[in-house]
Amino acid sequence: MRIVSVELENIKSYERARVEFSEGVNAIVGRNGAGKSTLLEAVGFALFDSLDYSLKEFVREGAKQGTVNVAFESSLDGRIYHTLRKIGGAGPKQQIDEPDFDAIIAEGGSDVERFLRAHRGMLPNADMARVFRDAVGVPQGTLTAAFLQTASARKAVFDALLQVDDFK
């Protein structure tokens, strides 16, 4: 799966923003508090159902609702899809759109999760929130934390990430 773009509306410090990513490695730079981590948190929220605090804290202060829209290239079929997550307000809270056909192809938590599981290119029973937290969206200052743990604690972290039990 490759992230193509992230759009935010009323999410943390962002009133409205769109960030596009190119193929390969992308760098996000800015001053402290500029919203760099928010972009990564938005990806975790939209694609991995991972958020380390309440939805109320994720929505911009003073706003009643917010949205995260992440466009991604599927690992399954190479097509571009959009996953939309809404916080607050009425209507669907989570959906997958196929922009070439202007169609909603998955709606609601369980349908969206099934779709994302198929298109992320990972084994079906992977704990996606944990994969995000331990490998993709590692919190600031903790990238090497797993390496500093005891051997048994490291084994638990990396066995889960690599899905060792699924291959036994």
DRENVO-128218 format. One line per 10 residues: number of its first residue (from 1); their letters; for each residue x, y, z of N, C-alpha, C, O. Coordinates in pm, whole numbers, plus 32768, in hexadecimal, padded with zeros to 4 digits. Layout:
<koltors>
NUM> A> X Y Z X Y Z X Y Z X Y Z | ...
</koltors>
This chain:
<koltors>
1> MRIVSVELEN> 8055 7F8B 8000 8000 8000 8000 8059 807C 8000 80BA 8084 804C | 8038 80D9 7FAC 8082 8157 7FA4 8020 81CA 7FBD 7FB6 81D0 7F7F | 8045 8223 8016 7FF2 8298 8032 8007 82FC 7FC1 8078 831E 7FA0 | 7F99 832B 7F87 7F9D 838C 7F1A 7F87 8419 7F50 7FCE 8476 7F29 | 7F25 8429 7FA8 7F0A 84AD 7FE1 7EBC 849F 8064 7E7E 8439 8080 | 7EC3 850A 80B2 7E77 8513 8130 7E31 859A 812E 7E6F 8602 811B | 7DAD 8597 8143 7D5E 8611 814E 7D21 8616 81D9 7CE9 85B4 820A | 7D2D 868A 8218 7CF7 869D 829E 7C9B 8715 82A0 7CB5 877B 8260 | 7C30 8708 82EA 7BD7 877A 8303 7BB3 8778 8397 7B79 8718 83C9 | 7BD7 87E4 83DB 7BBD 87F3 846A 7BF9 8782 84BD 7BB9 874A 8515
11> IKSYERARVE> 7C75 8761 849E 7CBE 86FC 84EA 7D35 8740 852D 7D8B 8779 84EB | 7D36 873A 85B2 7D9D 8778 8606 7DBD 8805 85D6 7D64 885B 85D6 | 7E38 8821 85AE 7E5B 88AC 858A 7E30 88D1 84FB 7E3F 8944 84D3 | 7DFB 8873 84B0 7DD6 888C 8425 7D43 88B2 8417 7CEA 8866 843F | 7D2A 8926 83DE 7CA1 8949 83B9 7C7E 8900 8338 7C14 88C3 832C | 7CD9 8909 82D8 7CC9 88C2 8259 7D54 88B3 821C 7D9F 8914 8214 | 7D76 883A 81F2 7DFA 8824 81B5 7DF6 87AA 815A 7DA8 874D 816E | 7E4B 87AD 80F5 7E5F 873A 809D 7EF6 872D 8087 7F39 878D 8061 | 7F2A 86B5 809F 7FB8 869A 808C 7FC2 8624 802B 7F87 85BA 8042 | 800D 8637 7FBF 8021 85CD 7F5E 80AC 8593 7F6F 810B 85D9 7F90
21> FSEGVNAIVG> 80B7 8511 7F57 8135 84CA 7F66 815F 8491 7EDF 810C 8466 7E8F | 81E1 8491 7EC6 8215 8457 7E4B 823E 83C6 7E68 8242 839D 7EDC | 825C 837C 7E00 828D 82F4 7E15 8315 82FB 7E58 835E 835C 7E47 | 8336 8295 7EA4 83B6 8292 7EE9 83AC 82D0 7F73 8340 82D6 7FAE | 841C 82FE 7FA4 8424 8336 802B 83FA 83C9 8026 8425 8414 7FCF | 83A7 83F0 8085 837B 847B 8093 83A6 84AC 811C 83A0 8461 817E | 83D0 8528 8124 83F5 8565 81A4 838E 85D1 81C7 8367 8621 8172 | 8364 85D0 8243 8309 8636 8275 8359 8687 82DA 8382 8652 8341 | 836D 8704 82BE 83BD 8759 8316 836C 87D2 8341 8311 87FE 82FA | 838D 8807 83B4 834A 887F 83E6 836E 8895 8477 83AD 8840 84B7
31> RNGAGKSTLL> 8346 8906 84A9 8360 8929 8534 830D 88D3 8592 82AC 8894 8569 | 8335 88D1 860F 82E7 888C 8675 825A 88C6 8678 8247 893F 8673 | 81F7 886D 867F 816C 8898 8684 812F 88BB 85FE 80BD 88EA 85F7 | 817B 88A6 8590 8149 88CA 850B 80E2 8867 84D4 8098 8888 8478 | 80DC 87EE 850C 807B 878B 84DF 80B6 8714 8496 806D 86C9 8456 | 8138 8700 849E 8179 868E 845B 8142 8609 8491 811D 85B1 8444 | 813E 85FD 8513 810D 8581 8551 807A 856B 8534 804D 84F9 8529 | 802E 85D7 8527 7F9F 85CB 8509 7F89 8584 8484 7F2A 8537 8477 | 7FDE 859E 8421 7FD0 8559 83A0 7FDF 84C3 83B1 7F92 8475 8379 | 8042 849A 83FE 8057 840C 8417 7FE4 83D1 8469 7FB7 8362 844D
41> EAVGFALFDS> 7FB5 841B 84CC 7F43 83ED 851D 7EC7 83DC 84C6 7E78 8380 84DB | 7EB5 8435 8465 7E42 842C 840B 7E48 83AE 83B7 7DE2 836D 83A0 | 7EBF 838A 8388 7ED0 830D 833C 7EAF 8296 8396 7E68 823A 836B | 7EE1 8297 8410 7EC3 822B 846E 7E2F 821E 848A 7DFA 81AF 8491 | 7DED 828E 849B 7D5D 8291 84B6 7D0D 825C 843E 7CB4 8209 844E | 7D2F 828B 83C6 7CE1 8268 834F 7CFB 81DB 831D 7C9D 8196 82F4 | 7D78 81AF 8321 7D99 812F 82E3 7DAF 80BC 8344 7DA7 8048 831D | 7DCB 80DC 83C3 7DED 8073 8424 7D94 8076 849F 7DA8 8027 84FB | 7D33 80D2 84A3 7CD9 80E3 8516 7D29 80F3 8597 7D08 80B8 85FE | 7D92 8144 858F 7DEA 815A 8601 7DE9 81EE 8624 7E03 8243 85D0
51> LDYSLKEFVR> 7DCA 820C 86A0 7DCD 8295 86D3 7DEA 828D 8767 7DA2 8248 87B1 | 7E52 82D2 8794 7E7F 82C6 881E 7E37 8320 8881 7E60 8328 88F5 | 7DCE 8364 8857 7D80 83B8 88B2 7CF1 83BE 887F 7CCF 837E 881C | 7C9E 840B 88C2 7C0F 840C 88A0 7BF4 8456 881D 7C43 84AA 87F2 | 7B85 8435 87DF 7B5C 8479 8765 7B47 850E 877E 7B66 8561 8728 | 7B14 852F 87F3 7AFD 85BC 8815 7B80 860A 8813 7B83 867D 87E9 | 7BEC 85CC 8841 7C6F 860D 8841 7CAB 8617 87B4 7D00 866C 879B | 7C7D 85C1 8759 7CAF 85BE 86D0 7C70 862D 867B 7CAE 865F 861D | 7BF6 8653 869D 7BB0 86BD 8654 7BE6 8744 8680 7C01 875B 86F6 | 7BF4 879D 8620 7C26 8825 8638 7BD5 8869 86A6 7B5A 8860 86A8
61> EGAKQGTVNV> 7C1A 88AC 86FF 7BD8 88F1 876E 7B70 8953 8737 7B8F 89A5 86E1 | 7AF6 894B 876B 7A89 89A2 8740 7A34 8969 86D0 79C7 899C 86B6 | 7A64 8900 868C 7A18 88C3 861F 79C0 8853 8656 79E2 8812 86B8 | 794F 883D 8615 78F3 87D3 863F 790D 8750 85F6 78E6 86E5 8625 | 794F 8758 8583 796C 86DF 8538 79ED 86F1 84E9 7A1B 8761 84D1 | 7A25 8680 84C0 7A9F 8682 8471 7AA0 860D 8411 7A56 85AD 8423 | 7AF4 8616 83AB 7B00 85A8 834B 7B93 858F 8328 7BE6 85EA 8326 | 7BAE 8511 830D 7C30 84E5 82DB 7C14 8495 825C 7BC2 8439 825D | 7C57 84B9 81F0 7C49 8473 8171 7CD5 844E 8142 7D26 84A5 8125 | 7CF0 83CD 813B 7D73 839D 810F 7D63 8353 808B 7D18 82F2 8082
71> AFESSLDGRI> 7DAA 8381 8026 7DAD 833B 7FA6 7E26 82DD 7FA9 7E92 8303 7FD4 | 7E11 8262 7F7A 7E7D 81FF 7F7B 7E77 81A8 7EFF 7E0E 8195 7EC3 | 7EEC 8175 7EDC 7EF6 8115 7E6F 7EF3 808B 7EAD 7F44 806B 7F04 | 7E97 8039 7E80 7E83 7FB4 7EB7 7EF7 7F56 7E97 7F2A 7F56 7E27 | 7F1F 7F07 7EFA 7F83 7E9E 7EE3 7F46 7E28 7E9A 7F8F 7DD6 7E62 | 7EC3 7E1E 7E99 7E7E 7DAE 7E5B 7E6E 7DC1 7DC4 7E8F 7D68 7D76 | 7E3C 7E36 7D9C 7E1E 7E49 7D0E 7E5F 7EC5 7CD0 7E4A 7EE1 7C5A | 7EAD 7F11 7D1D 7EF4 7F85 7CE8 7E9D 7FFD 7CCB 7ECD 8061 7C95 | 7E1D 7FF6 7CED 7DC2 8066 7CD4 7DC5 80C9 7D49 7DEF 80A7 7DB7 | 7D98 8143 7D2D 7D91 81AB 7D94 7D05 81AA 7DD2 7CA1 81AA 7D8B
81> YHTLRKIGGA> 7D02 81A9 7E57 7C86 81B0 7EA3 7C92 8220 7F0A 7D00 824B 7F2C | 7C20 824D 7F3A 7C1C 82B2 7FA4 7BD3 8276 801B 7B67 823D 800C | 7C0D 8283 8090 7BC7 825C 8109 7BA4 82DC 8155 7BFB 832D 8172 | 7B26 82EB 8174 7AF3 8362 81B7 7AC5 833D 8242 7A75 82E1 8253 | 7AF6 8386 82A5 7ACA 8374 8330 7A92 83F9 8361 7AD4 8460 8356 | 7A1A 83F7 8396 79DA 846E 83CC 79CE 8461 8463 79B7 83F4 8498 | 79DD 84D0 84A6 79CB 84D6 8536 795F 853E 8550 796D 85B1 8527 | 78F4 8516 8593 7885 8571 85AE 782C 8581 8535 7849 854D 84CA | 77BE 85CA 8547 7760 85E2 84D9 7710 8567 84B7 771B 84FE 84F7 | 76BE 8575 844F 7666 8508 8424 76A2 84C2 83AA 7703 84F1 836F
91> GPKQQIDEPD> 7666 8452 8386 7691 8409 8310 76F8 83A0 832E 771D 838A 83A2 | 7729 835C 82C4 778B 82F2 82D5 780A 8326 8317 7837 8395 82FA | 7842 82D7 8370 78BB 82FE 83B8 7939 82C8 8376 79A7 82F9 838F | 7929 8262 8321 799D 8222 82E4 7974 81E6 825F 7910 819E 8256 | 79C3 8204 81F6 79A4 81C9 8174 7A20 81C6 811C 7A81 820D 8134 | 7A1A 8171 80B4 7A82 8168 804E 7A42 8191 7FCA 79D9 815F 7FA4 | 7A84 81EE 7F86 7A55 821D 7F04 7AB4 81EE 7E97 7B2C 81E1 7EAD | 7A7D 81D4 7E22 7ACB 81B4 7DAB 7AB7 822A 7D4C 7A51 8232 7D08 | 7B18 8287 7D48 7B02 8303 7CFD 7AF2 82F3 7C66 7AAD 8344 7C29 | 7B2E 828E 7C29 7B1F 827D 7B98 7A8E 8264 7B70 7A64 828B 7B03
101> FDAIIAEGGS> 7A43 8224 7BC8 79B7 8207 7BAB 7958 825B 7BFF 78DE 824A 7BF8 | 7990 82B7 7C50 7941 830C 7CA7 78DC 82B7 7CF7 7864 82D3 7CF8 | 7912 8250 7D39 78BC 81F1 7D7F 78EF 81D7 7E0C 7968 81D2 7E25 | 7891 81C6 7E69 78B1 8198 7EF0 78B0 8100 7EE9 784B 80C4 7EC6 | 7921 80C2 7F0B 7928 8030 7EFE 7929 7FE7 7F85 791A 7F6D 7F89 | 7939 8031 7FF2 792F 7FF6 8078 7900 8064 80D5 792D 80D7 80CB | 78A5 8041 8130 786F 80A4 818B 7857 8063 8212 7820 7FF6 821B | 7880 80A7 827A 7871 8072 8301 78EF 802B 832D 793C 7FF8 82DB | 7904 8028 83AF 797F 7FF4 83E9 79A8 7F6A 83BB 7A1A 7F58 8391 | 794E 7F08 83C1 7977 7E7F 83A0 7992 7E6D 830B 79EF 7E26 82E6
111> DVERFLRAHR> 7942 7EAC 82B4 795A 7EA2 8224 79DC 7EE6 81FD 7A29 7EB2 81AC | 79F4 7F5C 8236 7A6F 7FA5 8218 7AE8 7F56 8249 7B4D 7F4D 8203 | 7ADE 7F1E 82C1 7B4F 7ECF 82F7 7B6D 7E56 829F 7BE2 7E39 8286 | 7B06 7E0F 8270 7B1B 7D9C 8216 7B62 7DCA 8195 7BC0 7D89 8167 | 7B35 7E39 815E 7B71 7E6D 80E4 7C04 7E90 80FC 7C5B 7E69 80AF | 7C1E 7EDA 8167 7CA8 7F03 8184 7D02 7E8B 81A0 7D75 7E8A 8175 | 7CCF 7E27 81E6 7D1F 7DAF 8200 7D4A 7D6F 817C 7DBC 7D43 816F | 7CF0 7D69 811C 7D10 7D2B 809B 7D74 7D7F 804C 7DC8 7D48 8006 | 7D6C 7E03 8057 7DBB 7E5B 8001 7E3C 7E8E 8040 7E8B 7ED0 7FFD | 7E54 7E71 80C0 7ED1 7E9B 8100 7F44 7E3E 80DE 7FB8 7E64 80EE
121> GMLPNADMAR> 7F27 7DC6 80B2 7F91 7D69 8091 7FCC 7D24 810A 8041 7CFF 810A | 7F7B 7D11 8172 7FAA 7CCE 81EB 7F51 7C55 8205 7EE5 7C49 81CC | 7F80 7BFE 825B 7F2F 7B89 827C 7EAB 7BB2 82BA 7EA4 7C18 8300 | 7E42 7B65 82A3 7DBB 7B8C 82CC 7DA7 7BA0 8362 7D53 7BF0 838A | 7DF1 7B5A 83B5 7DD8 7B65 8445 7E3B 7BC0 848E 7E43 7BBB 8508 | 7E84 7C11 8444 7EE5 7C6D 8483 7E9C 7CD4 84D8 7E32 7D05 84B1 | 7ED3 7CF5 854B 7E9E 7D5F 85A1 7ED0 7DE3 8568 7F3F 7E0F 8587 | 7E7E 7E22 8514 7EAB 7E96 84C8 7ECB 7F0E 8520 7F2A 7F57 8503 | 7E80 7F25 858A 7E9E 7F94 85E4 7F28 7F80 8622 7F75 7FDF 8631 | 7F46 7F05 8645 7FCB 7EE8 867F 8039 7EF6 8617 80A4 7F2A 8635
131> VFRDAVGVPQ> 8021 7EC7 859D 8083 7ED7 8532 80A0 7F6C 851D 8114 7F94 8510 | 8038 7FBC 851B 804D 804C 850A 809E 8085 857E 8100 80CC 8569 | 8075 8065 85F6 80B5 809C 866F 8147 8070 867B 819C 80BF 86A4 | 8167 7FF2 8659 81ED 7FBC 866D 824A 7FCB 85F5 82C4 7FC4 8605 | 8213 7FDF 857C 826A 7FE1 8506 8257 805B 84AB 82B8 808B 8471 | 81DF 808C 849F 81C6 80F9 8441 81C5 817F 8487 8212 81D8 8464 | 8170 818E 84E9 8160 820E 852E 819B 820D 85B8 8159 8233 8619 | 8215 81E2 85C4 8258 81D7 8646 825B 8262 8687 828B 82C1 8649 | 8229 826F 8702 8227 82F3 8744 82B2 8330 874F 8317 82EA 8758 | 82B5 83B4 874D 8333 83FD 8754 8387 83CF 87CB 8354 83BD 883A
141> GTLTAAFLQT> 8406 83BC 87B1 8464 8399 881B 8463 8307 8843 84AB 82E1 889F | 8412 82B2 87FF 8409 8226 8829 8431 81C4 87BB 8417 814C 87C7 | 846E 81F4 874F 848F 819D 86DF 84E6 8127 8709 84D4 80B8 86D8 | 8545 813E 8764 85A0 80D3 878E 8574 808F 880F 85BB 8038 8841 | 8502 80B4 8846 84D6 8080 88C8 84CC 7FE8 88CA 84F4 7FA9 892C | 8498 7FAB 8860 848A 7F19 885D 8511 7ED3 8866 851B 7E66 889E | 8577 7F10 882E 85FD 7ED5 8830 863D 7ED9 88BA 869A 7E8E 88D7 | 860C 7F30 8910 8643 7F40 8996 85FE 7EE6 89FC 8627 7EE1 8A70 | 8595 7E9F 89D3 854C 7E47 8A2D 8597 7DC4 8A41 85FA 7DA8 89FE | 8564 7D74 8A9F 859E 7CF0 8AB5 8588 7C9A 8A39 8534 7CBA 89E5
151> ASARKAVFDA> 85D2 7C2F 8A2F 85C6 7BD6 89BA 8538 7BA3 89A8 8505 7BA1 8938 | 84F6 7B7B 8A14 846E 7B45 8A07 840B 7BB3 89DE 83AF 7B99 8991 | 841D 7C2D 8A10 83C5 7C9B 89EA 83DC 7CC2 8957 837C 7CDE 890F | 845A 7CC4 892B 8479 7CDF 889E 843C 7C75 8845 8402 7C94 87DC | 8447 7BF8 886E 8410 7B8A 881F 837A 7B9C 880D 8346 7B87 879F | 8334 7BC1 8876 82A3 7BD6 886D 8281 7C44 8808 8225 7C35 87B8 | 82CB 7CB2 880C 82B1 7D21 87B0 82CB 7CF8 8721 8277 7D0C 86CA | 8340 7CBE 8707 8365 7CA0 867D 831E 7C24 8646 8303 7C1E 85CE | 82FF 7BC2 869A 82B0 7B51 866B 8226 7B7F 863B 81F4 7B4F 85D6 | 81EA 7BDD 8684 8167 7C11 865C 8172 7C60 85D9 811E 7C50 8580
161> LLQVDDFK> 81D7 7CB4 85CC 81E9 7D03 8552 8201 7CAA 84D8 81CC 7CC3 846C | 8251 7C44 84EC 8275 7BEB 847C 8213 7B77 846C 8220 7B25 8411 | 81AF 7B72 84C4 8147 7B0B 84C1 8183 7A7E 84BF 815A 7A28 8471 | 81E4 7A6A 8516 822C 79EB 851D 81CD 7976 8537 81DC 790C 84FA | 816C 7988 8592 810F 791B 85B1 80C1 78ED 8536 809D 7878 852D | 80A5 7947 84DA 805B 7923 8461 80AC 78C8 8404 8073 7880 83B3 | 812F 78CC 8411 8185 787C 83BB 81B2 77FA 83FA 81EE 77A6 83B8 | 8195 77E9 847C 81BD 776E 84C0 8162 76FC 8498 8174 768B 84C7
</koltors>
